[in-house]
Amino acid sequence: MAAADQTTDPDGGVGADAEALIRSLGVSAGDRLDGRYRLERVLHTTGPAVTWLAADEKLNRPSRIHLLRSDQPRAEAFMAAARAAAAMADNHFVQVLDAVPDDGRYYVITEWLHDGHTLGEVLSGGPLPIPEAVRITTELARAMTEAHEQGLAHLRLSPKTVLRTDTGEVKILDLCLAAALTGTVSRDPLGTDLTAIGELAYAMLTGKRPQARPAPPSDLRPEVSPQLDEVVLRILGDESAGPAFQTPTEVADALAQLPRPRYEAPLPSTPQTAPLRHQQTTVMPAAAATAALGGATAAAVRP
């Protein structure tokens, strides 16, 4: 399977409006940015930004570049988001490598995963094996614990912003960046990200998005245990299943306490993945969460 476009665009395509946006930036395939990044092809657009696959000719590796005009209303928020995200060293997040102001444009370079497939692409073949769904949900919860402990929120977690590599690694795309480009804000960033984790868990188990009053996953997939039903519904805030979780750490801890199934045959067309990598985190009070564009800074981002 070829790597996905690793897109955060809600529509996932390049239409007529996108073509006009691309032309307005004054670049085309084959052009070089900063004397080293050769633009290869447009991946998608997100808000005012165009995202390119580029070749870093200095380090001989592919890169992913968000490019937008510096006079766009969201441009400064975008650069602030890049500074914040660049401070996140957790390996679950696709890394921000550089951010550059250049001739009326801003661009942010992130790593490109040649074997990364969006969760949406993975789920196009149907729901995941239950242990794999639990593993990915646990890793997402631990990753977002780390982010919120640093005052960062994602706000755009979805099947398009979560990747799984061919070796089973879980990677989160565009921490802070996706929210900045789409103008997404939340009065409760921690709650927004928690709910998104629950929606992803539900989708991985059932192949469906949860409704406003979701049925237990076992209604759609009988082999889901009552204990796992309860955890997923509590992440989604259904207090009929028990008290809603307050932090991603609570989610990860609850999943770790589930009885392990003796065996479940993998579903068709689902690549084998690596085993769960245990990570230690501390419980974070909800008050510790701040806005997505927190004041973190990073030396990797150029002035």
Beta strands, then each sheet from edge to edge (+ up, - down):
strand 1: 32-33
strand 2: 37-46
strand 3: 49-56
strand 4: 61-69
strand 5: 96-102
strand 6: 105-111
strand 7: 116-118
strand 8: 162-165
strand 9: 170-172
sheet 1: 1+ 2- 3+ 4- 6+ 5-
sheet 2: 7+ 8- 9+
end
